[in-house]
Amino acid sequence: MALYSVSVKTVGRSSGRSSTAAAAYRNAERLVNERTGEVHDYRRRSGVDFTAAFAPAGIAPIPSSILWNRAEAAEVRKNANVAREVLVALPHELDQVQRQALAKAIAQELANRYGTAGTLAIHRPDREGDQRNHHVHILMTTRRVDVDGQLGEKTRELDDLKQRGPLEVQWIREMIETRTNHALENAGSDSRVDRRSLAEQQRAALVAGNVERAAQLDRPATIHEGPRVTQIRREAARAGRAPLGALDRAAVNDDVHQLVAQRVELARISAQILDFETARLVRDRADAFLAGVPRGDAYTPQHTLHHLDKSALLAQLTTEKQADDTVLYRLNRDAAFTDTGKQRLAMAQGASASDDKVTAALLTAIDRYQGSIELNGTDAFKAKAIGLIVRHRIEVSMRTPEQQAMLDTARLDDIVMRADLEHERLLAGRPADDKPAQSEPLSTEQTIAQGVAAARARFEQQKQALQDRQASQDRRRSAERDQQRNDALRQQQYYAEEERRRLEAEQKAAAQSKWRPPSPG
């Protein structure tokens, strides 16, 4: 999975910023703000790989020095937004020319949709940072440009933060995702980007049956650290020491990365359990069918495949042609289900209560419909059928996403349950003083179960630490907000008192200036 990151921000005078300064810094060039006379010279700045100007189709691009001074001149309010920036991560899987083509295509899409002009600058990764961090700063005007290159009406659809604006941002994110994946495909890369949240990607992975991918996605999102925290990290790395001061964002991200590593380890051990379980089930089933006697064991697993002899079960089925051209299947002479001839197997009256009859119908449907089926009927019947699929390890996929999600969830629960049962069995075999009994060496199953228990314990510890840190950070932020509100209230009260005193002094002075002593006589 390639990196995906898109943010849409404004450049506003309310925060002391200007479009000329923003463009000069991003493009590593010298610009003069004709409105204020300020000179912004960043020609010595390194790390800028490519710059270009863009405009809507049919309009010539405007040079940076002209465009951004027009943008400044078009705004008269002291808190006006003078530019809008779209920051996009470019896949490191692309080469330099491919990244430039992708950046220009994204900027042109934005210009054509909103009628704006602007400049773009591709930045290389910092020498001390993540070497995958290729990104482009797309700076565009907040007003539409006409054929003469003059700025006109504002792009109000992007300024509407309640209704239209969020929809436009979603369009931008989707457009960039589509453009990026198209560029990756043309470059022959198997990587793709995904604009969805981690939770949405995890649900999709479960529906697709990719349990390992779902486990990797089951984590909190990292927090954007910002340039100041990044600078502190690099200074600490160069000095060979821990960062000085409280870096809550950095600490949370470190915990998230550690949590991801623990989840990957847990998924790897779980995969080992599944592989070993599959081999053991094949061994047990072969012994049971060929020798006719199930393998004896002091600890009998619940829900293993050797409880079901598929061939023996299907051999007990007999068929009868009905007058309506349907086929009735009987199991041990009892009506089990009917093949209606319309890609549908219907359970016979009362047959849904029999596990064997439902299982026989499932195996027949899977064989007939190439391993993909859909369940119809009551919720209780669907739940029972899915339970039988999981219990007997039947290889099947569901045609509807809803039923596939139910099946994936049941399979995950079954994996966790089997691991817990094995862990409990190991604990039950220890003496009262909790010291390992002096007996035979641990089996492969026991070793894997102990590894799962240890990984789960570490994972829960990391998860709790992350939750505690986030809760502490929330409490600190809440306290800071309360302190800021109290300071603002005290400052407001101070200014109100000063204003009251000033007015009283003015009134007193005015009264004294009007006073005249009484005339004599």
WOPE-V629442 format. One record per residue. PSI is psi in whole degrees, 0 to 359 (* if undefined). OMEGA is omega in degrees with one decimal (* if undefined). Layout:
BEGIN
PSI:OMEGA
PSI:OMEGA
END
This chain:
BEGIN
122:178.9
161:-178.9
138:177.5
124:177.3
126:178.8
130:174.5
144:179.3
120:-176.5
162:177.3
155:172.7
112:-173.2
151:178.2
339:-177.9
335:178.1
15:177.5
21:-176.4
165:177.6
156:180.0
328:178.6
318:179.0
318:-179.8
316:-179.2
319:-179.6
318:-179.4
314:-176.6
326:-177.1
357:-177.7
54:-178.3
176:179.3
122:178.3
145:176.8
125:175.8
103:-175.6
339:179.8
321:-176.6
345:-176.7
1:-179.6
144:177.7
125:179.7
107:-175.4
107:179.3
32:-177.5
339:178.9
357:-178.9
137:179.2
168:175.6
357:178.9
119:-172.9
327:-174.0
141:175.9
153:178.6
156:173.4
153:-179.7
159:179.9
166:178.3
158:-179.7
134:179.7
356:179.7
133:-179.4
138:176.0
147:-177.2
133:178.1
150:-174.2
315:-176.6
327:179.6
314:-174.2
310:-171.7
336:171.2
327:173.0
322:177.9
320:178.5
319:-178.4
335:-177.4
344:-177.5
135:-178.8
338:-178.2
147:-178.8
343:178.7
24:-176.4
150:170.5
121:-172.6
348:178.6
162:176.4
134:-176.7
135:171.8
113:-178.9
122:-172.7
131:172.7
131:178.8
135:-176.5
133:176.2
348:177.4
343:178.2
154:175.3
181:-173.6
314:-179.0
320:-179.7
323:177.2
321:178.1
316:179.1
320:179.2
315:-179.5
317:179.8
323:179.2
318:178.6
314:180.0
321:-180.0
322:176.3
316:178.8
316:-179.2
317:-178.9
325:-177.5
318:-173.1
356:178.4
27:-176.7
159:174.5
168:-179.8
192:177.6
154:176.6
151:179.2
122:176.9
128:179.9
140:176.3
161:175.4
145:175.5
148:-177.5
328:-178.0
2:-177.1
195:178.4
120:-176.0
1:174.1
358:-169.6
58:168.6
135:-178.3
160:-179.2
134:173.1
111:177.8
108:-178.0
121:-178.0
159:-177.1
158:175.6
2:177.4
151:178.6
149:-179.1
140:179.6
183:-175.1
339:178.7
1:179.9
12:178.9
148:-178.3
135:-177.2
240:-173.4
155:178.5
154:175.0
78:-174.6
335:-178.9
332:178.1
342:179.4
343:-179.4
100:-173.8
350:-175.1
323:-173.3
285:-172.5
322:-175.2
307:179.2
325:178.3
322:178.4
321:178.0
320:176.7
321:177.3
317:179.5
313:-179.0
319:179.9
319:179.3
316:-179.6
321:176.3
314:-179.1
314:179.4
317:-178.3
314:179.9
325:176.8
319:178.5
320:178.3
320:179.1
316:179.5
331:179.5
356:179.8
19:-179.9
143:176.9
349:-179.2
152:176.3
159:175.1
159:-178.3
120:-176.9
349:-175.5
159:177.0
166:179.1
321:-179.7
318:179.2
320:177.7
324:179.5
317:178.3
319:179.1
322:178.3
322:177.5
318:179.0
323:179.7
353:179.7
13:179.8
85:-174.4
321:-178.6
317:178.7
321:178.5
322:178.5
321:178.5
327:-177.9
350:-178.5
77:-177.6
159:174.8
156:175.9
148:176.0
161:-178.6
136:177.7
122:-173.5
328:-179.2
165:-174.5
326:-176.6
313:178.9
320:177.6
319:178.7
317:179.1
319:178.2
314:-176.6
321:177.2
319:179.1
321:179.1
320:178.9
325:-179.4
351:179.6
37:-178.5
171:175.7
152:178.2
140:178.4
142:177.4
176:-178.4
114:177.6
80:-174.9
317:-178.5
316:179.6
317:-179.4
319:179.1
317:179.1
321:176.9
318:178.7
321:179.0
317:179.1
320:177.5
322:178.9
318:178.6
317:179.3
319:178.7
321:179.4
320:178.2
319:178.6
317:179.3
319:178.7
322:179.4
316:179.6
322:177.8
322:178.1
323:177.1
321:178.6
316:-178.4
316:180.0
317:180.0
321:180.0
320:179.3
315:178.9
320:-179.3
322:-179.5
320:177.2
318:178.7
313:-177.3
319:-177.9
320:179.4
318:179.0
318:-175.0
322:-174.9
322:-176.3
317:-178.3
339:178.5
0:-178.5
124:178.6
150:179.0
129:178.7
147:-179.3
142:179.1
330:179.2
112:-176.9
116:178.8
142:175.9
137:177.8
62:170.6
158:-169.8
337:-175.7
356:172.7
347:-175.5
118:173.1
98:-174.4
313:-178.0
316:-179.3
322:-179.6
314:-179.1
332:178.8
338:179.6
354:179.7
138:172.6
155:-176.6
151:177.3
126:176.9
130:-178.1
166:-177.4
332:-179.7
20:178.1
10:172.8
165:-179.1
123:178.8
126:176.0
131:177.2
144:176.1
114:-174.5
44:175.6
357:177.3
139:179.9
127:-177.8
301:-179.6
167:-176.0
135:172.9
109:-175.5
351:-179.2
6:-179.6
42:-176.9
43:-178.2
131:172.9
120:-177.0
131:178.6
143:177.8
167:-179.1
121:177.6
356:-177.0
340:-178.7
342:179.8
347:-176.9
122:177.7
319:-177.9
318:-179.0
319:178.0
320:179.2
319:178.1
320:177.7
320:178.0
312:-178.7
322:178.6
316:-179.9
319:-179.8
318:179.4
325:-176.1
326:-174.1
31:172.7
42:172.6
12:179.4
122:-175.7
170:173.7
134:-178.8
136:175.4
156:179.1
203:-177.3
161:177.2
326:179.6
320:179.1
317:179.5
316:179.8
321:179.9
317:-179.1
318:178.7
322:176.3
321:178.4
323:177.5
315:-178.7
316:-176.5
318:-175.5
9:176.9
47:-179.4
127:-179.7
111:-177.5
154:172.2
153:-178.1
146:-177.0
331:-177.7
141:179.2
324:-178.7
313:-179.8
327:176.7
321:177.5
320:176.8
318:-179.5
318:179.3
318:178.8
317:179.5
322:178.7
320:176.9
316:178.1
323:179.9
321:178.1
313:179.9
319:-179.2
318:179.8
320:177.8
319:178.9
319:179.2
319:179.5
321:178.3
317:178.5
323:179.2
320:178.7
317:179.4
322:-179.3
336:-179.4
359:-179.4
153:175.9
174:-174.0
329:-178.1
9:174.7
23:175.0
144:-178.8
136:179.1
145:178.7
86:-178.3
203:-177.4
156:177.2
154:-178.9
142:175.9
172:178.7
320:177.7
314:-178.0
320:178.8
316:179.2
319:179.7
320:177.0
322:177.2
321:176.7
315:-179.2
317:179.5
317:179.4
320:179.2
321:178.5
317:178.1
320:178.7
314:179.0
323:178.2
315:178.0
320:179.3
317:179.2
319:178.9
319:178.1
317:179.2
319:178.4
318:-179.5
318:178.7
321:177.4
319:177.7
319:178.9
320:177.7
319:179.4
320:179.9
317:178.9
320:177.8
318:178.0
321:178.2
319:178.2
318:177.6
318:179.1
318:178.6
319:178.0
318:179.3
319:177.8
318:179.2
321:179.2
316:178.1
322:178.4
320:177.7
318:178.5
322:179.1
313:-179.7
323:178.1
319:178.4
319:177.3
319:178.8
320:179.1
317:179.5
321:179.0
316:179.2
320:178.2
319:178.8
319:178.4
318:178.8
319:179.0
318:178.5
321:178.9
321:179.7
320:179.9
325:-179.7
333:-180.0
348:-176.4
136:177.2
138:179.3
150:-179.9
145:179.6
146:-179.8
155:175.0
*:*
END
